[in-house]
Amino acid sequence: MSYPHARPGENQFIMIGVIHGDREGKALLEVRLESARPDAVTVEVSAYGLAYRQSKGEELKQRARSAADGLKREGHPLDEAALEALYAYIDLPFEFASASDYCARRGVPVFPIDLDRFSSSRLSRMEELVSKENLAKLLSPLGQSGGVCQKAVARLFFEKGVKAFSYTEEMLTRDRHMSGVIAGIIKRRAPACLVHICGWQHLCDPFDAYGALHPKKVFIHDKALCL
């Protein structure tokens, strides 16, 4: 799809909602970015989260692989999709990798703008998560993978208007912070187009945290803009 580009003197703000850890996400996001051709990109990821994954990611993945291999040798059935989702969570998020690749090619900036304190709280439990005991619980077969369930919940919201997920106080705090950072970037840099990449639930925005920025919104798996 192509995006209408802003007229001279206007700033266009596009929010692209993704499913975190989605196997199809990287290729879809690359197409969206090339179509929108933003002059700046922000991503719902914290600087702390990026630094943590860069410094400890490979070690944690190796520990998870070793634990998973041990469980398989002992005859434990494992959900391979859940294991891949765990590896994806430990890796640098595909949305930041895609944004960084696009921005490097275009010579434009990418900004990780989420709050560090929430990432720090979650990632502090990562080493415990990849223990053999916890992986045995986490990777037991559950039927559908999380990605499939996320797509179903997202479709219900975007196509039927059925909200089968919670918009939490934490999400509101983070959205207010991120919208403020984005407003500052637009004021300082005046990009013709800025793209913000975020989890699809943030497109809901029930408290209108992004309203003053007049966003165009799109769910990455849809062909049309969600205005």
One Martini backbone bead per residue (centre of mass of N, CA, C, O) as a GRO file, in nm:
protein
  227
    1MET     BB    1   0.102   0.032   0.013
    2SER     BB    2   0.016   0.375   0.006
    3TYR     BB    3   0.101   0.701   0.116
    4PRO     BB    4   0.008   1.004   0.180
    5HIS     BB    5   0.173   1.295   0.146
    6ALA     BB    6   0.276   1.567   0.273
    7ARG     BB    7   0.251   1.885   0.275
    8PRO     BB    8   0.389   2.165   0.284
    9GLY     BB    9   0.423   2.219   0.640
   10GLU     BB   10   0.356   1.928   0.708
   11ASN     BB   11   0.280   1.665   0.946
   12GLN     BB   12   0.322   1.318   0.944
   13PHE     BB   13   0.144   1.063   1.142
   14ILE     BB   14   0.234   0.718   1.192
   15MET     BB   15   0.078   0.418   1.309
   16ILE     BB   16   0.227   0.095   1.364
   17GLY     BB   17   0.081  -0.214   1.424
   18VAL     BB   18   0.206  -0.490   1.608
   19ILE     BB   19   0.325  -0.821   1.662
   20HIS     BB   20   0.502  -0.944   1.888
   21GLY     BB   21   0.702  -1.194   1.741
   22ASP     BB   22   0.627  -1.198   1.449
   23ARG     BB   23   0.721  -1.374   1.173
   24GLU     BB   24   0.588  -1.163   0.954
   25GLY     BB   25   0.670  -0.871   1.048
   26LYS     BB   26   0.934  -0.781   0.909
   27ALA     BB   27   0.839  -0.783   0.612
   28LEU     BB   28   0.593  -0.598   0.650
   29LEU     BB   29   0.744  -0.353   0.768
   30GLU     BB   30   0.931  -0.294   0.532
   31VAL     BB   31   0.703  -0.218   0.338
   32ARG     BB   32   0.581   0.015   0.503
   33LEU     BB   33   0.832   0.195   0.514
   34GLU     BB   34   0.878   0.226   0.207
   35SER     BB   35   0.599   0.359   0.161
   36ALA     BB   36   0.619   0.604   0.372
   37ARG     BB   37   0.896   0.747   0.401
   38PRO     BB   38   1.036   0.837   0.657
   39ASP     BB   39   1.232   1.086   0.854
   40ALA     BB   40   1.125   0.925   1.112
   41VAL     BB   41   1.167   0.685   1.391
   42THR     BB   42   0.966   0.515   1.627
   43VAL     BB   43   0.993   0.289   1.920
   44GLU     BB   44   0.851   0.039   2.129
   45VAL     BB   45   1.140   0.083   2.300
   46SER     BB   46   1.401   0.056   2.514
   47ALA     BB   47   1.720   0.125   2.591
   48TYR     BB   48   1.746  -0.094   2.802
   49GLY     BB   49   1.643  -0.335   2.632
   50LEU     BB   50   1.862  -0.322   2.419
   51ALA     BB   51   2.114  -0.347   2.602
   52TYR     BB   52   2.040  -0.616   2.731
   53ARG     BB   53   2.026  -0.788   2.469
   54GLN     BB   54   2.315  -0.723   2.368
   55SER     BB   55   2.463  -0.841   2.636
   56LYS     BB   56   2.257  -1.120   2.705
   57GLY     BB   57   2.114  -1.278   2.475
   58GLU     BB   58   2.304  -1.517   2.395
   59GLU     BB   59   2.322  -1.646   2.674
   60LEU     BB   60   2.015  -1.696   2.711
   61LYS     BB   61   1.972  -1.870   2.459
   62GLN     BB   62   2.168  -2.095   2.539
   63ARG     BB   63   2.022  -2.172   2.799
   64ALA     BB   64   1.752  -2.241   2.664
   65ARG     BB   65   1.856  -2.461   2.473
   66SER     BB   66   1.974  -2.650   2.689
   67ALA     BB   67   1.709  -2.691   2.843
   68ALA     BB   68   1.538  -2.795   2.606
   69ASP     BB   69   1.717  -3.039   2.537
   70GLY     BB   70   1.685  -3.176   2.812
   71LEU     BB   71   1.377  -3.213   2.798
   72LYS     BB   72   1.374  -3.388   2.543
   73ARG     BB   73   1.550  -3.623   2.657
   74GLU     BB   74   1.321  -3.668   2.891
   75GLY     BB   75   1.030  -3.646   2.720
   76HIS     BB   76   0.932  -3.361   2.684
   77PRO     BB   77   0.683  -3.181   2.565
   78LEU     BB   78   0.709  -2.919   2.314
   79ASP     BB   79   0.650  -2.588   2.219
   80GLU     BB   80   0.792  -2.458   1.945
   81ALA     BB   81   0.651  -2.181   1.924
   82ALA     BB   82   0.722  -2.093   2.212
   83LEU     BB   83   1.028  -2.109   2.176
   84GLU     BB   84   1.047  -1.900   1.947
   85ALA     BB   85   0.920  -1.671   2.114
   86LEU     BB   86   1.146  -1.660   2.322
   87TYR     BB   87   1.375  -1.590   2.129
   88ALA     BB   88   1.241  -1.328   2.026
   89TYR     BB   89   1.244  -1.185   2.304
   90ILE     BB   90   1.557  -1.190   2.337
   91ASP     BB   91   1.582  -1.052   2.100
   92LEU     BB   92   1.577  -0.820   1.894
   93PRO     BB   93   1.339  -0.648   1.781
   94PHE     BB   94   1.211  -0.642   1.469
   95GLU     BB   95   1.122  -0.343   1.467
   96PHE     BB   96   1.407  -0.228   1.521
   97ALA     BB   97   1.561  -0.366   1.294
   98SER     BB   98   1.395  -0.250   1.059
   99ALA     BB   99   1.428   0.049   1.130
  100SER     BB  100   1.739   0.054   1.120
  101ASP     BB  101   1.769  -0.032   0.827
  102TYR     BB  102   1.609   0.195   0.700
  103CYS     BB  103   1.766   0.438   0.829
  104ALA     BB  104   2.042   0.367   0.710
  105ARG     BB  105   1.961   0.392   0.410
  106ARG     BB  106   1.827   0.700   0.450
  107GLY     BB  107   1.953   0.882   0.679
  108VAL     BB  108   1.773   0.836   0.943
  109PRO     BB  109   1.618   0.842   1.244
  110VAL     BB  110   1.613   0.637   1.546
  111PHE     BB  111   1.378   0.586   1.831
  112PRO     BB  112   1.387   0.481   2.156
  113ILE     BB  113   1.081   0.555   2.377
  114ASP     BB  114   1.054   0.390   2.609
  115LEU     BB  115   1.033   0.289   2.931
  116ASP     BB  116   1.269   0.159   3.143
  117ARG     BB  117   1.123   0.054   3.406
  118PHE     BB  118   0.954  -0.174   3.272
  119SER     BB  119   1.183  -0.335   3.146
  120SER     BB  120   1.344  -0.389   3.402
  121SER     BB  121   1.126  -0.556   3.545
  122ARG     BB  122   1.102  -0.783   3.332
  123LEU     BB  123   1.412  -0.857   3.275
  124SER     BB  124   1.483  -0.949   3.570
  125ARG     BB  125   1.328  -1.242   3.502
  126MET     BB  126   1.484  -1.394   3.273
  127GLU     BB  127   1.680  -1.593   3.416
  128GLU     BB  128   1.447  -1.751   3.548
  129LEU     BB  129   1.290  -1.831   3.288
  130VAL     BB  130   1.546  -2.018   3.164
  131SER     BB  131   1.488  -2.234   3.336
  132LYS     BB  132   1.404  -2.558   3.340
  133GLU     BB  133   1.147  -2.541   3.513
  134ASN     BB  134   1.007  -2.306   3.357
  135LEU     BB  135   1.017  -2.427   3.070
  136ALA     BB  136   0.833  -2.671   3.126
  137LYS     BB  137   0.584  -2.479   3.154
  138LEU     BB  138   0.602  -2.283   2.907
  139LEU     BB  139   0.645  -2.542   2.678
  140SER     BB  140   0.387  -2.658   2.698
  141PRO     BB  141   0.135  -2.771   2.528
  142LEU     BB  142  -0.144  -2.532   2.402
  143GLY     BB  143  -0.178  -2.530   2.089
  144GLN     BB  144  -0.190  -2.231   2.037
  145SER     BB  145  -0.026  -1.968   1.951
  146GLY     BB  146   0.020  -1.646   2.040
  147GLY     BB  147   0.012  -1.523   1.753
  148VAL     BB  148  -0.262  -1.636   1.671
  149CYS     BB  149  -0.423  -1.509   1.902
  150GLN     BB  150  -0.352  -1.214   1.841
  151LYS     BB  151  -0.483  -1.203   1.562
  152ALA     BB  152  -0.769  -1.265   1.657
  153VAL     BB  153  -0.799  -1.023   1.852
  154ALA     BB  154  -0.738  -0.805   1.641
  155ARG     BB  155  -0.969  -0.869   1.445
  156LEU     BB  156  -1.200  -0.815   1.638
  157PHE     BB  157  -1.131  -0.514   1.671
  158PHE     BB  158  -1.098  -0.406   1.365
  159GLU     BB  159  -1.368  -0.559   1.239
  160LYS     BB  160  -1.586  -0.565   1.512
  161GLY     BB  161  -1.519  -0.399   1.787
  162VAL     BB  162  -1.390  -0.619   1.975
  163LYS     BB  163  -1.273  -0.612   2.314
  164ALA     BB  164  -1.017  -0.872   2.411
  165PHE     BB  165  -0.862  -0.650   2.591
  166SER     BB  166  -0.632  -0.474   2.794
  167TYR     BB  167  -0.610  -0.139   2.909
  168THR     BB  168  -0.362  -0.015   3.094
  169GLU     BB  169  -0.198   0.190   3.306
  170GLU     BB  170   0.076   0.136   3.181
  171MET     BB  171   0.000   0.208   2.891
  172LEU     BB  172  -0.077   0.499   2.950
  173THR     BB  173   0.193   0.594   3.058
  174ARG     BB  174   0.353   0.523   2.801
  175ASP     BB  175   0.185   0.686   2.593
  176ARG     BB  176   0.231   0.962   2.718
  177HIS     BB  177   0.532   0.956   2.691
  178MET     BB  178   0.561   0.895   2.382
  179SER     BB  179   0.396   1.137   2.278
  180GLY     BB  180   0.588   1.349   2.397
  181VAL     BB  181   0.839   1.268   2.241
  182ILE     BB  182   0.720   1.301   1.959
  183ALA     BB  183   0.648   1.600   1.983
  184GLY     BB  184   0.945   1.688   2.019
  185ILE     BB  185   1.053   1.584   1.749
  186ILE     BB  186   0.866   1.749   1.569
  187LYS     BB  187   0.957   2.027   1.676
  188ARG     BB  188   1.270   1.996   1.616
  189ARG     BB  189   1.263   1.844   1.309
  190ALA     BB  190   1.023   1.854   1.109
  191PRO     BB  191   0.894   1.609   0.979
  192ALA     BB  192   0.706   1.503   0.720
  193CYS     BB  193   0.755   1.200   0.841
  194LEU     BB  194   0.630   0.997   1.112
  195VAL     BB  195   0.704   0.679   1.260
  196HIS     BB  196   0.522   0.457   1.477
  197ILE     BB  197   0.618   0.163   1.653
  198CYS     BB  198   0.372  -0.075   1.776
  199GLY     BB  199   0.159  -0.219   1.949
  200TRP     BB  200  -0.164  -0.271   1.854
  201GLN     BB  201  -0.309  -0.179   2.123
  202HIS     BB  202  -0.220   0.131   2.096
  203LEU     BB  203  -0.442   0.211   1.882
  204CYS     BB  204  -0.679   0.249   2.069
  205ASP     BB  205  -0.654   0.493   2.263
  206PRO     BB  206  -0.889   0.578   2.493
  207PHE     BB  207  -0.726   0.863   2.601
  208ASP     BB  208  -0.586   1.026   2.370
  209ALA     BB  209  -0.263   1.051   2.367
  210TYR     BB  210  -0.238   1.105   2.030
  211GLY     BB  211  -0.447   1.320   1.927
  212ALA     BB  212  -0.267   1.586   1.879
  213LEU     BB  213  -0.114   1.424   1.626
  214HIS     BB  214  -0.296   1.300   1.414
  215PRO     BB  215  -0.319   0.996   1.345
  216LYS     BB  216  -0.228   0.733   1.142
  217LYS     BB  217  -0.366   0.401   1.131
  218VAL     BB  218  -0.203   0.065   1.133
  219PHE     BB  219  -0.236  -0.266   1.070
  220ILE     BB  220  -0.004  -0.480   0.948
  221HIS     BB  221  -0.236  -0.696   0.828
  222ASP     BB  222  -0.350  -0.462   0.676
  223LYS     BB  223  -0.449  -0.271   0.378
  224ALA     BB  224  -0.573  -0.050   0.557
  225LEU     BB  225  -0.643   0.226   0.705
  226CYS     BB  226  -0.691   0.335   1.053
  227LEU     BB  227  -0.862   0.638   1.118
   0.00000   0.00000   0.00000
